[in-house]
Amino acid sequence: MENEIAEASSAATAQERERHALNFAFSELGLCWHWDEQTYNALRDMGAEPDRLRAYVQMQHQHLLKVYDADFLVDAIRTTKLRYFEGGLAGAQA
């Protein structure tokens, strides 16, 4: 029972770090986006991260697709998110 609670807590912490990393990436890229817990959880069931990001752009910021390729946006966000983790910023947010 305690292991299940610890695993659930660890998963929640990992999801929170992931959400912070995405919000960091959005900010770094000058995107006025912020995923709160509700938005993150709603998108989480849409498959892999690139699919979630692409779906979000198509649903909420379709105007960007007139200027940017969806894959370009997704790659930029994911690359910037990786810098968040590599820079040790994830530990500061948890």
C-alpha positions as CSV (number, residue, x, y, z in Angstrom):
1,M,0.0,0.0,0.0
2,E,2.8,2.4,0.9
3,N,4.6,1.6,-2.3
4,E,1.5,2.4,-4.3
5,I,1.2,5.8,-2.6
6,A,4.8,6.6,-3.1
7,E,4.6,5.6,-6.8
8,A,1.5,7.8,-7.3
9,S,3.2,10.7,-5.5
10,S,6.3,10.2,-7.7
11,A,4.2,10.2,-10.9
12,A,2.4,13.3,-9.8
13,T,5.7,15.0,-9.1
14,A,7.1,14.0,-12.5
15,Q,4.0,15.3,-14.2
16,E,4.3,18.6,-12.4
17,R,8.0,18.9,-13.4
18,E,7.0,18.1,-17.0
19,R,4.3,20.8,-16.9
20,H,6.7,23.4,-15.5
21,A,9.2,22.5,-18.2
22,L,6.6,23.0,-20.9
23,N,5.6,26.4,-19.4
24,F,9.3,27.4,-19.2
25,A,9.6,26.5,-22.9
26,F,6.6,28.5,-23.9
27,S,7.9,31.5,-22.0
28,E,11.4,31.2,-23.4
29,L,10.0,31.1,-26.9
30,G,7.8,34.1,-26.4
31,L,4.6,32.1,-26.5
32,C,2.0,33.5,-24.2
33,W,0.8,30.1,-23.2
34,H,0.5,28.6,-19.8
35,W,-0.7,25.0,-19.2
36,D,-2.4,24.8,-15.8
37,E,-3.0,21.4,-14.3
38,Q,-6.4,21.0,-15.9
39,T,-5.1,21.8,-19.4
40,Y,-2.1,19.5,-19.0
41,N,-4.3,16.6,-17.8
42,A,-6.8,17.1,-20.6
43,L,-4.1,16.9,-23.2
44,R,-2.2,14.0,-21.5
45,D,-4.6,11.4,-23.1
46,M,-3.9,12.6,-26.6
47,G,-0.9,10.3,-27.2
48,A,2.8,11.2,-27.2
49,E,4.0,14.7,-26.3
50,P,4.5,15.8,-30.0
51,D,0.9,14.8,-30.6
52,R,-0.3,16.8,-27.6
53,L,1.6,19.9,-28.5
54,R,0.4,19.7,-32.1
55,A,-3.2,19.2,-31.0
56,Y,-2.9,22.2,-28.7
57,V,-1.6,24.4,-31.4
58,Q,-4.3,23.3,-33.8
59,M,-7.1,23.8,-31.2
60,Q,-5.9,27.0,-29.5
61,H,-3.4,28.8,-31.7
62,Q,-4.3,27.8,-35.3
63,H,-3.3,31.2,-36.5
64,L,0.4,30.3,-35.8
65,L,0.1,27.6,-38.5
66,K,-0.2,30.3,-41.1
67,V,3.3,31.3,-40.4
68,Y,5.0,28.3,-38.8
69,D,5.0,24.6,-39.6
70,A,3.5,22.6,-36.7
71,D,6.6,20.3,-36.6
72,F,8.9,23.4,-36.3
73,L,6.9,24.6,-33.3
74,V,6.8,21.2,-31.7
75,D,10.5,20.8,-32.1
76,A,11.3,24.2,-30.8
77,I,9.2,23.6,-27.7
78,R,10.6,20.2,-27.0
79,T,14.2,21.4,-27.5
80,T,13.7,24.3,-25.1
81,K,12.0,22.0,-22.6
82,L,15.0,19.7,-22.7
83,R,17.2,22.7,-21.8
84,Y,15.1,23.2,-18.7
85,F,15.9,19.8,-17.5
86,E,19.6,19.9,-18.6
87,G,20.0,23.2,-16.9
88,G,19.0,21.8,-13.5
89,L,15.9,24.1,-13.4
90,A,13.6,21.2,-12.8
91,G,14.9,20.7,-9.3
92,A,14.3,24.3,-8.4
93,Q,10.6,24.1,-9.3
94,A,9.8,20.9,-7.5
